[in-house]
C-alpha cells in the first residue's frame, strides 16, 4: 500500500462520514460537529467554552464560534460565571435538552450505516485502528 492510497482512502471515508453526519444532524437543526458540544453539555450542563474545548481537544475560539451559532439556533444560552466576570457558562435550553435522544439515535443509525457488513470483531478492529492512528498523529503534534 502506498502512502497516497492510505491518505486517499482515509480522506474519502472521513469526507463520506462528514457528509452523512451533516445530513443526519441537519434534520434536527444541528450542524455537524455541534453534536459533540451538545454531548458535553448533556453530560454536564453549565461548562465554560474553554472546558468544552479542552474535553473535545479543540481550540476555545472554535467552540466559541460554534456555540454562538448554537445560541442563535436556540440550543443553548450563555450566562455569566457567578464568580469570574471574564467567563461565561453554557447552559442547554429546553430545546437543546429535548434533542438528546434524537441526536443520539441519529448517531447510532449513522454508526450502523458506516459499519454495515462488518462483524463484531471487525468493528472492534476498526475502532482500535482509528484510535491508534489518532495516537500516532497526536504524539509530538
C-alpha positions as a Python dict, from the first residue, in 0.01 Angstrom:
ca = {
    (1, 'X'): (0, 0, 0),
    (2, 'X'): (134, 340, -90),
    (3, 'X'): (113, 646, 132),
    (4, 'X'): (-117, 802, -126),
    (5, 'X'): (-355, 501, -116),
    (6, 'X'): (-391, 526, 263),
    (7, 'X'): (-441, 903, 268),
    (8, 'X'): (-688, 893, -19),
    (9, 'X'): (-891, 613, 139),
    (10, 'X'): (-885, 782, 481),
    (11, 'X'): (-985, 1120, 336),
    (12, 'X'): (-1263, 962, 130),
    (13, 'X'): (-1405, 779, 432),
    (14, 'X'): (-1377, 1091, 650),
    (15, 'X'): (-1548, 1301, 384),
    (16, 'X'): (-1830, 1047, 336),
    (17, 'X'): (-1886, 1036, 713),
    (18, 'X'): (-1891, 1417, 735),
    (19, 'X'): (-2147, 1444, 453),
    (20, 'X'): (-2369, 1173, 602),
    (21, 'X'): (-2340, 1324, 952),
    (22, 'X'): (-2426, 1672, 824),
    (23, 'X'): (-2743, 1535, 664),
    (24, 'X'): (-2839, 1326, 969),
    (25, 'X'): (-2799, 1608, 1221),
    (26, 'X'): (-2936, 1885, 999),
    (27, 'X'): (-3279, 1721, 1026),
    (28, 'X'): (-3271, 1834, 1390),
    (29, 'X'): (-3126, 2180, 1331),
    (30, 'X'): (-2779, 2074, 1445),
    (31, 'X'): (-2476, 2134, 1227),
    (32, 'X'): (-2211, 1863, 1203),
    (33, 'X'): (-1971, 1894, 1495),
    (34, 'X'): (-2224, 2060, 1724),
    (35, 'X'): (-2339, 1717, 1844),
    (36, 'X'): (-2011, 1683, 2033),
    (37, 'X'): (-2067, 2011, 2217),
    (38, 'X'): (-2421, 1902, 2296),
    (39, 'X'): (-2292, 1569, 2432),
    (40, 'X'): (-2055, 1755, 2665),
    (41, 'X'): (-2342, 1966, 2796),
    (42, 'X'): (-2579, 1669, 2824),
    (43, 'X'): (-2318, 1505, 3045),
    (44, 'X'): (-2250, 1823, 3244),
    (45, 'X'): (-2452, 2136, 3181),
    (46, 'X'): (-2304, 2474, 3265),
    (47, 'X'): (-1950, 2433, 3133),
    (48, 'X'): (-1734, 2724, 3016),
    (49, 'X'): (-1640, 2721, 2645),
    (50, 'X'): (-1275, 2662, 2741),
    (51, 'X'): (-1369, 2349, 2936),
    (52, 'X'): (-1575, 2217, 2644),
    (53, 'X'): (-1279, 2286, 2414),
    (54, 'X'): (-1044, 2101, 2647),
    (55, 'X'): (-1273, 1797, 2666),
    (56, 'X'): (-1308, 1785, 2287),
    (57, 'X'): (-944, 1862, 2206),
    (58, 'X'): (-1037, 2182, 2024),
    (59, 'X'): (-927, 2544, 2042),
    (60, 'X'): (-1151, 2765, 2256),
    (61, 'X'): (-1226, 3006, 1966),
    (62, 'X'): (-1359, 2711, 1765),
    (63, 'X'): (-1602, 2625, 2044),
    (64, 'X'): (-1693, 2990, 2092),
    (65, 'X'): (-1785, 3028, 1724),
    (66, 'X'): (-1989, 2706, 1727),
    (67, 'X'): (-2172, 2797, 2047),
    (68, 'X'): (-2256, 3141, 1908),
    (69, 'X'): (-2436, 2965, 1621),
    (70, 'X'): (-2594, 2720, 1864),
    (71, 'X'): (-2721, 3003, 2082),
    (72, 'X'): (-2876, 3172, 1777),
    (73, 'X'): (-3045, 2839, 1694),
    (74, 'X'): (-3192, 2820, 2045),
    (75, 'X'): (-2990, 2516, 2156),
    (76, 'X'): (-2809, 2682, 2444),
    (77, 'X'): (-2774, 3010, 2627),
    (78, 'X'): (-2474, 3187, 2775),
    (79, 'X'): (-2483, 3302, 3134),
    (80, 'X'): (-2222, 3498, 3328),
    (81, 'X'): (-1998, 3294, 3557),
    (82, 'X'): (-2109, 3357, 3917),
    (83, 'X'): (-1760, 3443, 4048),
    (84, 'X'): (-1543, 3520, 3742),
    (85, 'X'): (-1680, 3800, 3528),
    (86, 'X'): (-1437, 3710, 3246),
    (87, 'X'): (-1612, 3379, 3186),
    (88, 'X'): (-1950, 3268, 3058),
    (89, 'X'): (-2113, 2933, 3117),
    (90, 'X'): (-2303, 2737, 2855),
    (91, 'X'): (-2644, 2607, 2956),
    (92, 'X'): (-2874, 2397, 2744),
    (93, 'X'): (-3213, 2536, 2659),
    (94, 'X'): (-3520, 2316, 2677),
    (95, 'X'): (-3484, 2261, 2301),
    (96, 'X'): (-3119, 2161, 2346),
    (97, 'X'): (-3214, 1912, 2618),
    (98, 'X'): (-3501, 1769, 2415),
    (99, 'X'): (-3268, 1683, 2126),
    (100, 'X'): (-3055, 1442, 2329),
    (101, 'X'): (-3238, 1122, 2240),
    (102, 'X'): (-3294, 1220, 1877),
    (103, 'X'): (-2929, 1314, 1822),
    (104, 'X'): (-2805, 1001, 1998),
    (105, 'X'): (-3040, 793, 1782),
    (106, 'X'): (-2920, 969, 1466),
    (107, 'X'): (-2560, 899, 1572),
    (108, 'X'): (-2634, 532, 1634),
    (109, 'X'): (-2800, 499, 1293),
    (110, 'X'): (-2505, 674, 1131),
    (111, 'X'): (-2259, 439, 1301),
    (112, 'X'): (-2464, 139, 1196),
    (113, 'X'): (-2474, 265, 839),
    (114, 'X'): (-2098, 327, 833),
    (115, 'X'): (-2019, -17, 976),
    (116, 'X'): (-2281, -218, 789),
    (117, 'X'): (-2146, -557, 692),
    (118, 'X'): (-1865, -551, 949),
    (119, 'X'): (-1853, -835, 1201),
    (120, 'X'): (-1832, -751, 1571),
    (121, 'X'): (-1460, -834, 1567),
    (122, 'X'): (-1403, -614, 1261),
    (123, 'X'): (-1584, -325, 1432),
    (124, 'X'): (-1357, -359, 1734),
    (125, 'X'): (-1058, -367, 1498),
    (126, 'X'): (-1168, -55, 1309),
    (127, 'X'): (-1213, 138, 1633),
    (128, 'X'): (-874, 21, 1764),
    (129, 'X'): (-706, 117, 1436),
    (130, 'X'): (-864, 464, 1436),
    (131, 'X'): (-759, 524, 1796),
    (132, 'X'): (-406, 410, 1713),
    (133, 'X'): (-391, 642, 1411),
    (134, 'X'): (-510, 932, 1628),
    (135, 'X'): (-248, 847, 1890),
    (136, 'X'): (28, 822, 1631),
    (137, 'X'): (-61, 1159, 1483),
    (138, 'X'): (-115, 1332, 1818),
    (139, 'X'): (225, 1241, 1961),
    (140, 'X'): (464, 1527, 1911),
    (141, 'X'): (198, 1741, 1748),
}
